């Protein structure tokens, strides 16, 4: 083969190898800059700043870095339009950035103008298409986050704005801010307005429950004391289901230990729950009162009382309320040396009354295990 041909083939081969390596290494270029330095560079280059707010233990953060940041379309878009930086929320300037921009979930992504003002904020793992679309909205600041922030900053406190703002803050996982806005809205409403259907999402059973209306929230306390107002504006079934679900959660969480992570056990709290339940007209009112007695016994670590209350009453429980028997197992296993001496009776009663195959199977297997040990 002539030397010229060899040189041409070699050059073409090296070109293709170079292109292949280049393609393999394409990713968002994150610069090693502080936020202040990134903002200054953005101003000089007439760009926006993109901030990846992450932690080292966040699995979705790692998945986004490996699977989305490395896609050609993403890399091209972000490198063309932004000064990109990564900030570990637990190191260096991370805690101050976290506080400044109310970062309460990971990953959180910020699009900032050169003055550090939020132009868009989005949270969690997502597709490359959505990742680009969310950042694009930040380039024009024509999005819910920027618009609602601006309206609020300019003094808009109408109920319509406040409701939309609360929803948005939960969407971007600013949970503490959503609670503050909720309290501000509640303080401005009359009792009749609070109970209106348009405000039910602040009290009802929905995706906002864990942030705004769980058992430790002011909204739930208000609902429990004023449930008749809500029934008049909504439906009794809707209100009953919400109340029942929260009292069931209290019993469940007391048994499995989550309640104590929110607030310490205090029998007076449970007596208050019982009073609230007693004042309602919920169909499962009697069952919930028993469940509060079970929760009190669990809070006092009285496993025998808990077991006896279940044996006496579980046959009258609805399937939904009977579900806390899963939590009973969790609770019992925290009692050192407990050998489930009444497991046979519990298992037989569950088999007789429950339509939940998983619950029946669990207690049958426990019966076989612990009765055999006893014999």
Secondary structure, DSSP 8 states (H G I E B T S, - for coil): --HHHHHHHHHHHHHHHHHHHHHHT----B----HHHHHHHHHHHT-EEEEEEE-TT-HHHHHHHHHTTTSHHHHHHHHHHEEEEEEETTSTTHHHHHHHTT--SSSEEEEE-TTS-EEEEEES---HHHHHHHHHHHHHT-SHHHHHHHHHHTT---HHHHHHHHHHHHHTT-HHHHHHHHHHHHHHS-HHHHTSGGGGGGTSSSTTHHHHSSTTSHHHHHHHHSHHHHHHHS-HHHHHHHHHHHHHHHHHHHHHSHHHHHS---HHHHHHHHHHHHTS--TTHHHHHHHHHHHHHHHTT-HHHHHHHHHHHGGGS-HHHHTTHHHHHHHHTTSTT---TTHHHHHHHHHHH---HHHHHHHHHHHHHHHHHH-
